[in-house]
Amino acid sequence: MAHSSRPLLFISPQFQHMVRKTFDPADRFSNAQRYFFEAYYQRPAEFAGELTALCSADSQIVNQLVEAELCELHFDQFSQKYTLPCSVKLLDPLHAYHQFTYWHNHLFNPTLPPDINVLAFLPKWSDALADPPVAT
């Protein structure tokens, strides 16, 4: 899940620095984990409702999703299931969410190629479903 655009301007360079600081995947993981637990996850009010996904540049599903402009995301956790209708768009490589998603994933995947696509999913929360229903 992405942050609002203002904090992204500061977070993406932090991720980039952590990636370039060391070639040791264990050090990267440790540094990223420390950052996420000590700072990143401590500001939940800054999280946006938009989700992103990193895909290979030659992925056929990317083209299908962008053409359809709509999809449903399905999540299962234990005995809970969620269905989340979303609009879909392909992000420009210079878009803040694209940069955030690329560098975030690069922290955990040192062989991530530079030529990737990032999709943004904007949920229609009013049409989201949970099975069994969740009290709000």
C-alpha positions as CSV (number, residue, x, y, z in Angstrom):
1,M,0.0,0.0,0.0
2,A,1.3,3.4,-0.8
3,H,1.6,6.6,1.3
4,S,0.1,9.9,0.4
5,S,2.3,11.8,-2.2
6,R,3.9,14.3,0.1
7,P,5.6,11.7,2.4
8,L,6.6,9.6,-0.7
9,L,8.9,12.4,-1.8
10,F,10.9,11.8,1.3
11,I,10.5,8.0,1.6
12,S,11.5,6.9,-1.9
13,P,15.0,8.5,-1.6
14,Q,15.4,6.8,1.8
15,F,14.6,3.4,0.1
16,Q,17.0,4.2,-2.7
17,H,19.7,5.0,-0.2
18,M,19.2,1.7,1.6
19,V,19.4,-0.2,-1.6
20,R,22.6,1.5,-2.8
21,K,24.2,1.5,0.7
22,T,25.1,-2.2,0.6
23,F,25.1,-5.1,-1.8
24,D,24.5,-7.5,1.1
25,P,20.8,-8.7,0.9
26,A,20.9,-9.5,4.7
27,D,22.0,-6.0,5.5
28,R,19.4,-4.5,3.2
29,F,16.6,-6.6,4.8
30,S,17.8,-5.7,8.3
31,N,17.9,-2.0,7.5
32,A,14.6,-2.0,5.8
33,Q,12.9,-4.0,8.5
34,R,14.2,-1.7,11.2
35,Y,13.0,1.4,9.2
36,F,9.5,-0.1,8.6
37,F,9.0,-1.1,12.3
38,E,10.5,2.0,13.8
39,A,9.1,4.7,11.5
40,Y,7.1,3.7,8.5
41,Y,4.4,1.7,10.2
42,Q,4.2,4.2,13.0
43,R,2.3,6.7,10.9
44,P,-0.8,4.8,9.6
45,A,-2.8,8.0,9.1
46,E,-0.5,8.8,6.2
47,F,-1.3,5.7,4.3
48,A,-3.4,6.3,1.2
49,G,-6.2,4.0,0.0
50,E,-4.5,3.3,-3.3
51,L,-2.6,0.1,-3.8
52,T,0.3,-0.6,-6.2
53,A,1.7,-3.7,-7.8
54,L,5.1,-4.2,-9.5
55,C,4.9,-6.4,-12.7
56,S,7.4,-7.5,-15.3
57,A,7.6,-5.2,-18.4
58,D,6.4,-8.0,-20.7
59,S,3.5,-9.1,-18.5
60,Q,0.3,-9.8,-20.6
61,I,-1.9,-9.3,-17.6
62,V,-0.7,-5.7,-17.3
63,N,-2.0,-4.9,-20.8
64,Q,-5.3,-6.7,-20.1
65,L,-5.8,-4.8,-16.8
66,V,-4.9,-1.4,-18.2
67,E,-7.3,-2.0,-21.2
68,A,-10.1,-3.1,-18.9
69,E,-9.5,-0.2,-16.5
70,L,-11.4,-2.2,-13.8
71,C,-10.7,-5.3,-11.8
72,E,-11.6,-7.1,-8.6
73,L,-8.9,-7.9,-6.1
74,H,-9.5,-10.9,-3.9
75,F,-7.7,-11.5,-0.5
76,D,-8.0,-14.4,1.8
77,Q,-6.7,-14.5,5.4
78,F,-7.5,-17.5,7.6
79,S,-11.3,-17.8,7.3
80,Q,-11.9,-14.2,6.1
81,K,-12.3,-13.4,2.4
82,Y,-12.4,-9.9,0.8
83,T,-13.4,-8.7,-2.6
84,L,-12.3,-5.2,-3.6
85,P,-13.5,-3.7,-6.9
86,C,-10.8,-1.3,-8.3
87,S,-10.0,1.0,-11.2
88,V,-6.6,0.3,-12.7
89,K,-4.0,2.5,-14.3
90,L,-0.4,2.1,-15.4
91,L,1.9,4.6,-13.7
92,D,4.5,6.7,-15.4
93,P,8.0,5.8,-14.2
94,L,8.4,9.3,-12.7
95,H,5.2,9.1,-10.7
96,A,5.8,9.1,-7.0
97,Y,3.9,5.8,-6.4
98,H,6.0,4.1,-9.2
99,Q,9.2,5.2,-7.6
100,F,8.1,4.2,-4.1
101,T,6.9,0.8,-5.3
102,Y,10.1,0.1,-7.3
103,W,12.5,1.1,-4.5
104,H,10.4,-0.7,-1.9
105,N,10.5,-3.9,-3.8
106,H,14.2,-3.5,-4.7
107,L,15.0,-3.5,-0.9
108,F,13.9,-7.2,-0.8
109,N,14.8,-8.2,-4.3
110,P,18.4,-7.3,-5.3
111,T,18.0,-8.7,-8.8
112,L,14.9,-6.5,-9.6
113,P,15.3,-5.3,-13.2
114,P,14.9,-1.6,-13.9
115,D,12.4,-2.2,-16.7
116,I,9.2,-2.9,-14.8
117,N,5.6,-1.7,-14.8
118,V,3.8,-0.5,-11.8
119,L,0.0,-0.6,-11.7
120,A,-2.1,1.5,-9.4
121,F,-5.4,0.1,-8.0
122,L,-7.9,2.7,-6.7
123,P,-10.5,0.7,-4.6
124,K,-14.1,1.5,-4.6
125,W,-14.5,1.0,-0.9
126,S,-18.2,1.4,-0.9
127,D,-18.6,-1.8,-3.0
128,A,-16.0,-3.9,-1.1
129,L,-17.3,-7.2,0.3
130,A,-16.1,-9.3,3.2
131,D,-17.2,-12.9,3.8
132,P,-18.1,-13.3,6.6
133,P,-19.2,-9.7,6.9
134,V,-17.1,-7.4,9.1
135,A,-18.7,-5.0,11.6
136,T,-17.7,-1.4,10.9
